[in-house]
Amino acid sequence: MSTFVGPARVRYAPSPTGEPHIGNIRTAIWSWLFARHTGGQFLVRIEDTDQSREVEGSVGRILESLRWLGLTWDEGPDIGGPYAPYVQSKRLDDYHAAARRLLDSDNAYRCFCTPERLDALRKEQQAERRSPGYDGLCRSIPAAEATARAASEKFVVRFKVPHEGSTTVEDLLRGPITVENRTLDDFVILKSDGFPTYHLAHPVDDTAMHITHVTRGDEWLPSAPRHALIFDALGYPRPIYVHNAIILAPGGGKLSKRHGAKSVLEFADDGYLPDAIVNFLCITGWGHGDDTVLSREELINVFDMADLSLAPATFDIEKLNWMNGVYLRNMQPEDLVEQIAARLDRDLPPEVPRPLDRANLAAIAPLIRERIQLLSEVLGFVDFFYATDIPTPPVEQFLVKRWREKAPEAAAALAAAVEAIAGAAWSANGLEETLRAAAAAAGVPVGDLFSLIRLAVTGKAVTPPLFESMEIVGAEACLARLRAAEAALRAAS
Ligand code: GLU
């Protein structure tokens, strides 16, 4: 049962500080699913108020990641919407107006403390093992004096946290969370460069944009009471908070690239499918009974924010790889062909003529679909289909197991194979039958003959099914490669 009956307005609010990491993207996925589940809207808002941390090109990469995942947005920086702009650096007037209201209502004050003083204060607090925070020195400057000084001095605006009482925040997953106000310091809401801090920008924007649910990482939980104080002081209704537990590395600890946690676009590059990533990240920290493979439509139907897990989830790359394989296998054959074509277009050398022959790929796809988990594995399975010239592998590679130190015998076995199939009808079934008979006639176990043929025809020891592959490679190329291998083995005798 859904906890929210009306259409939700939710947002993904990344800071453009680099590639979105998967924990952050999981929040976007959950928000998107919730918007679609409730028939509401999903917004994208760029939170670029910390200009020093901005990384060029991030906004483009963020939007590209969402697009690749199929997380469509209804309002955002590129498409606008009723509450545009959706980029915080373009909304400075709104934050200034809010700060002004907070100053006028005596909920905020200007602070003229220099960075040096704040630094000294921090060191003193550390030395005395006191909790860090602003000591309120400028809180008592009379308003008229502060206004006058502001004309010539640098200042920040701080929120005047009440010294008494407590603040309670409701979190959808955790219930009420109460903190004593005296444990909060007078935090900065407007910086000296005129940009707001997140603490101010979040209440201002989420109110202006009519956000119903704020879904974000639980690193924001300690700040939530500050945000609640601002909502209240500005007379804004508070949104419903949903703080998400983090994703942990297998065995605990911080998730890093080493555990396979890459950016979304790197996952795309590595041959993952967007549906598999959406499904996998969605169920990392949320579950629907024992079901793991859920289509996007199913996820939209059953997903509810209220069911998110409070415990940190573990990132399981093996499970993701498995799931990606399932999605590849379940794909419509023509879609799989297109996915493979797109991948090979990228991965095959430029000499291979484009566009790739779809009929040929339609024959190849069923041979590999059970063998691959990632699209990046395709090339390794199929490159020999596209090679015009496959050099005969070094003879030592042929001379293993039964053929160890038996080059003449191996050459004879290949000669028998060539003789049996040259001029025969070229079909997988026919080839198999003929070559089984040839192995029996030569007194060679079928597996040993087939491994010689496989290596000669494909240049590899592990390939898609041999006879189907030979049918696709064609008689002329197969026979030429078999004869070349035979000659090499004779020469080595
Ligand atoms: N810009 C914040 C971040 O990237 C967003 C937090 C939020 O969703 O409110 O962490």
Residues whose N, C-alpha, C, O or C-beta is under 5 A from the ligand:
A	BS01	LIG	A13 P14 S15 E47 T215 R216
